[in-house]
Amino acid sequence: MEEKVKTKSNKSSILWLLSVCFIAVGLLLFCQFYFGDAISDKTTFYENTHVNGIDISGMTKDDAKNLLNTTFTQNKNNIKITLKSPSKEWEISGKDLTFVGEFDKSLDNILQYGRDGNIFNKKKIENQIKKEGLNVNIPYQDLLGGIDSQIEIIANEIEILPTSSSIIFNPNSENMFSINPSAKGYILDRNLLEKEINDALQYNESFVINLPIQEITPNENLEDMIKQIKLRSKFTTNYAKSSENRKTNIKTALKNFNGMIVEPGQEISFNKTTGPRNNNNGYKNANIIFDGNYISGVGGGVCQASTTLYNALLLADVEILQVTHHSLPASYVPLSFDAMVSEGYADLVFKNNLDTPIFIKTICSNEEVSVEIYGQPFDDDITIKTKSELVKVLPHGGDNIITDTKGEYSNKVLYKGEYYRLKFPQEGYESKGYIQYIKNGEIIEEKLIRHDHYRPQDGIIVEGNATLEEGMTLPSNGVKYISPQKVTQTTIDNAKKKWKVDN
């Protein structure tokens, strides 16, 4: 009985051992089938892998690279790419191209494809590639040099930048504003062209491509903008009593601004715009203020042109970057609202601080000059006014008597006690200038923009230098000595009236 039990036990052990062996062999075959690539560290390309139509199945990277180098080098000269536009065609020949052969990065990516995941997914991808194929197209930029440069040459021939419509400003016309229409542009779609060339090179050496040219139409509506252009300001000064030369100088300076369009953010210099004040530019001799005196000089009167423009700009709320007052007040504007200009010394500079252009029109009659500023209308029906304030009168020091020792005025005076008035004394002023913003008749804001000092001027009387001979009597010449000024309330009131100040 014990022997039977022992025999039965031995048989069970043998069966168990055989089962273990069968399982081990099955696992070994399974691992070999599913994990074989991991074990063997495979570095060849999947079966059914093609690069630019060339089969590299089962090859190592070096073998594949050598094959690609040989194939593309041999076939390069057979390449013929014809690019056509509606009016012209161009040919790119492989003979004019250089072979680049930058394959390494692309081949590394192909080798790595599908081998980063788990084993089961890797096997699935491998089987899928064997069935469906893996087709990779290396860009021509990595194969051939010279195509892109020839494309740029072609692009330079066919591309045309669009021309935006613009506003035409003719200040002397009844309809001052009109539109210069826009023109279409054309641009080559380089990205699409590169794709088409790459796709074609994958299967063909000679092919024709119609250039993908995009039409560009400016999207602008200047009609609405023209409707928004309004008169923002106008300022006028009188020059009826000026000499013809002085009038000519003012007109000559202002004509440089007539029809000017100033774009947003653009800065304008009066001196640069009007050019040098000389006879070649049409300027003539007329009185100018120099160091507190009126003297003759080319371009006299131009400061009235700059002052008229300056005040129009202020009323249009245009930003003033640079302005200078005269040494003597200008009779044609209130105190602190003159704008002296002098080459290399003083300039009027302004900047268009609006979001849209401003347009300048100048008008010159025989008695008056005016400057009009056009542009977008003021917000909320705002209007602008200027205000001149007399701070105080600066008294003059009366007359100074000088002796004509050099005989400069011998045609006026010869003897001691004989007098000729060369210059009257003039009082000076301290003044301020303000800009007022007005809405519905009320001042909503007031800004100080100027604080000026016009220095007083002493009078000058010239006395002769020769001694009066015995028995000679000088006739009275009516020159009266003026004493230093004393400022009274009457002096202040007269100054306010004379200079049109508002306080």
DAQUI-V243941 format. One record per residue. N is the residue number from 1. RES is the residue in one small letter. PSI is psi as a letter, one per 20 degrees, with the letter a starting at -180 (none if undefined). BURIAL is 1 if it has 9 or more other ideal C-beta (glycine too) atoms within 8 Angstrom, else 0. Layout:
# DAQUI-V243941
N&RES&PSI&BURIAL  N&RES&PSI&BURIAL
This chain:
# DAQUI-V243941
1&m&g&0  2&e&h&0  3&e&h&0  4&k&g&0  5&v&g&0  6&k&g&0  7&t&g&0  8&k&h&0  9&s&h&0  10&n&g&0  11&k&g&0  12&s&h&0  13&s&g&0  14&i&g&0  15&l&g&0  16&w&g&0  17&l&g&0  18&l&h&0  19&s&g&0  20&v&g&0  21&c&g&0  22&f&g&0  23&i&g&0  24&a&g&0  25&v&h&0  26&g&g&0  27&l&h&0  28&l&g&0  29&l&h&0  30&f&g&0  31&c&h&1  32&q&h&1  33&f&g&0  34&y&h&1  35&f&j&1  36&g&h&1  37&d&h&1  38&a&h&0  39&i&g&0  40&s&i&0  41&d&l&0  42&k&p&0  43&t&k&0  44&t&r&0  45&f&q&1  46&y&q&1  47&e&q&0  48&n&k&1  49&t&p&1  50&h&q&1  51&v&o&1  52&n&l&1  53&g&j&0  54&i&p&1  55&d&p&0  56&i&k&1  57&s&p&1  58&g&j&0  59&m&q&1  60&t&r&0  61&k&g&1  62&d&g&0  63&d&g&1  64&a&g&1  65&k&g&1  66&n&g&0  67&l&g&1  68&l&g&1  69&n&g&1  70&t&g&0  71&t&g&1  72&f&h&1  73&t&g&1  74&q&h&0  75&n&i&1  76&k&g&1  77&n&i&0  78&n&i&0  79&i&p&1  80&k&o&1  81&i&p&1  82&t&p&1  83&l&p&1  84&k&p&1  85&s&r&1  86&p&h&0  87&s&i&0  88&k&q&0  89&e&q&0  90&w&q&1  91&e&p&0  92&i&o&1  93&s&p&1  94&g&h&1  95&k&h&0  96&d&j&0  97&l&q&1  98&t&q&0  99&f&p&1  100&v&g&1  101&g&l&1  102&e&n&0  103&f&h&1  104&d&g&0  105&k&g&0  106&s&g&1  107&l&h&1  108&d&g&1  109&n&h&0  110&i&g&1  111&l&h&1  112&q&i&0  113&y&p&1  114&g&i&1  115&r&j&0  116&d&i&0  117&g&a&0  118&n&r&0  119&i&g&0  120&f&g&0  121&n&h&1  122&k&g&1  123&k&h&1  124&k&g&0  125&i&g&1  126&e&g&1  127&n&h&0  128&q&g&0  129&i&g&1  130&k&h&0  131&k&g&0  132&e&h&0  133&g&q&0  134&l&o&1  135&n&o&0  136&v&p&1  137&n&o&1  138&i&p&1  139&p&q&0  140&y&h&1  141&q&h&1  142&d&i&1  143&l&g&1  144&l&p&1  145&g&p&0  146&g&i&1  147&i&g&1  148&d&h&0  149&s&h&0  150&q&h&1  151&i&h&1  152&e&h&0  153&i&g&0  154&i&g&1  155&a&h&1  156&n&h&0  157&e&h&0  158&i&h&1  159&e&p&1  160&i&p&0  161&l&q&0  162&p&q&1  163&t&o&0  164&s&q&0  165&s&q&1  166&s&q&0  167&i&p&1  168&i&p&0  169&f&o&1  170&n&n&1  171&p&i&1  172&n&j&0  173&s&q&0  174&e&g&0  175&n&n&0  176&m&h&1  177&f&p&1  178&s&r&0  179&i&p&1  180&n&o&0  181&p&q&0  182&s&r&1  183&a&q&0  184&k&q&1  185&g&r&1  186&y&p&1  187&i&q&0  188&l&p&1  189&d&n&1  190&r&h&0  191&n&g&0  192&l&h&0  193&l&g&1  194&e&g&1  195&k&g&0  196&e&h&1  197&i&g&1  198&n&g&1  199&d&g&0  200&a&g&1  201&l&i&1  202&q&h&1  203&y&i&0  204&n&q&0  205&e&h&1  206&s&p&0  207&f&r&1  208&v&p&0  209&i&p&1  210&n&p&0  211&l&p&1  212&p&n&1  213&i&p&1  214&q&p&0  215&e&p&0  216&i&p&1  217&t&p&0  218&p&p&1  219&n&n&0  220&e&q&0  221&n&n&0  222&l&i&1  223&e&g&0  224&d&h&0  225&m&g&1  226&i&h&1  227&k&h&0  228&q&i&1  229&i&p&1  230&k&r&0  231&l&o&0  232&r&h&1  233&s&r&1  234&k&p&1  235&f&p&1  236&t&p&0  237&t&q&1  238&n&p&0  239&y&k&1  240&a&h&0  241&k&j&0  242&s&q&1  243&s&r&0  244&e&h&0  245&n&g&1  246&r&g&1  247&k&g&1  248&t&g&1  249&n&g&1  250&i&g&1  251&k&g&1  252&t&g&1  253&a&g&1  254&l&h&1  255&k&h&1  256&n&h&1  257&f&i&1  258&n&o&1  259&g&j&1  260&m&p&1  261&i&p&1  262&v&o&1  263&e&q&0  264&p&p&1  265&g&i&0  266&q&p&0  267&e&p&0  268&i&p&1  269&s&p&1  270&f&g&1  271&n&g&1  272&k&h&0  273&t&g&1  274&t&i&1  275&g&r&0  276&p&q&0  277&r&n&1  278&n&r&0  279&n&h&0  280&n&h&0  281&n&j&1  282&g&j&0  283&y&q&1  284&k&r&1  285&n&p&0  286&a&r&1  287&n&p&1  288&i&q&1  289&i&p&1  290&f&o&0  291&d&l&0  292&g&j&0  293&n&q&0  294&y&p&0  295&i&r&0  296&s&p&0  297&g&q&1  298&v&p&1  299&g&j&1  300&g&p&1  301&g&i&1  302&v&h&1  303&c&h&1  304&q&h&1  305&a&g&1  306&s&h&1  307&t&g&1  308&t&g&1  309&l&g&1  310&y&g&1  311&n&h&1  312&a&h&1  313&l&g&1  314&l&g&1  315&l&h&1  316&a&i&1  317&d&k&1  318&v&p&1  319&e&p&0  320&i&p&1  321&l&h&0  322&q&p&0  323&v&q&1  324&t&p&1  325&h&r&1  326&h&r&1  327&s&h&0  328&l&q&1  329&p&q&1  330&a&p&1  331&s&i&0  332&y&i&0  333&v&q&1  334&p&r&1  335&l&q&1  336&s&j&1  337&f&k&1  338&d&r&1  339&a&n&1  340&m&q&1  341&v&q&1  342&s&p&0  343&e&p&0  344&g&j&0  345&y&g&0  346&a&q&0  347&d&q&1  348&l&o&1  349&v&p&1  350&f&r&1  351&k&p&1  352&n&o&1  353&n&j&0  354&l&r&1  355&d&i&0  356&t&r&1  357&p&q&1  358&i&q&1  359&f&p&1  360&i&p&1  361&k&p&1  362&t&q&1  363&i&p&1  364&c&o&1  365&s&a&0  366&n&i&0  367&e&h&0  368&e&q&1  369&v&q&1  370&s&q&1  371&v&p&1  372&e&p&1  373&i&p&1  374&y&q&1  375&g&a&1  376&q&q&1  377&p&q&0  378&f&q&1  379&d&q&0  380&d&k&0  381&d&k&0  382&i&q&1  383&t&r&0  384&i&p&1  385&k&q&0  386&t&q&1  387&k&p&1  388&s&p&1  389&e&p&1  390&l&o&1  391&v&g&0  392&k&q&0  393&v&p&1  394&l&o&1  395&p&q&1  396&h&r&1  397&g&j&1  398&g&b&1  399&d&q&1  400&n&p&1  401&i&p&1  402&i&q&0  403&t&p&1  404&d&m&1  405&t&h&0  406&k&i&0  407&g&k&0  408&e&h&0  409&y&k&1  410&s&i&1  411&n&i&0  412&k&g&0  413&v&q&1  414&l&g&0  415&y&q&1  416&k&p&1  417&g&i&0  418&e&p&1  419&y&q&1  420&y&p&1  421&r&o&1  422&l&h&0  423&k&p&0  424&f&q&0  425&p&q&1  426&q&p&0  427&e&q&1  428&g&r&1  429&y&q&1  430&e&p&1  431&s&r&1  432&k&q&1  433&g&p&1  434&y&q&1  435&i&p&1  436&q&p&1  437&y&p&1  438&i&p&1  439&k&p&1  440&n&k&0  441&g&j&0  442&e&q&0  443&i&o&0  444&i&i&0  445&e&q&0  446&e&p&1  447&k&p&0  448&l&p&0  449&i&i&0  450&r&q&1  451&h&o&0  452&d&q&1  453&h&o&0  454&y&o&1  455&r&q&0  456&p&q&1  457&q&p&1  458&d&q&1  459&g&q&1  460&i&p&1  461&i&p&1  462&v&p&1  463&e&q&1  464&g&r&1  465&n&h&1  466&a&q&0  467&t&p&0  468&l&p&0  469&e&q&0  470&e&p&0  471&g&i&0  472&m&q&0  473&t&p&0  474&l&p&1  475&p&q&0  476&s&p&0  477&n&j&0  478&g&j&0  479&v&p&0  480&k&p&0  481&y&p&0  482&i&p&0  483&s&r&0  484&p&q&0  485&q&q&1  486&k&p&0  487&v&p&1  488&t&r&0  489&q&h&0  490&t&h&0  491&t&g&1  492&i&g&1  493&d&g&0  494&n&h&0  495&a&g&1  496&k&g&1  497&k&g&0  498&k&g&0  499&w&j&1  500&k&l&0  501&v&r&1  502&d&i&0  503&n&none&0
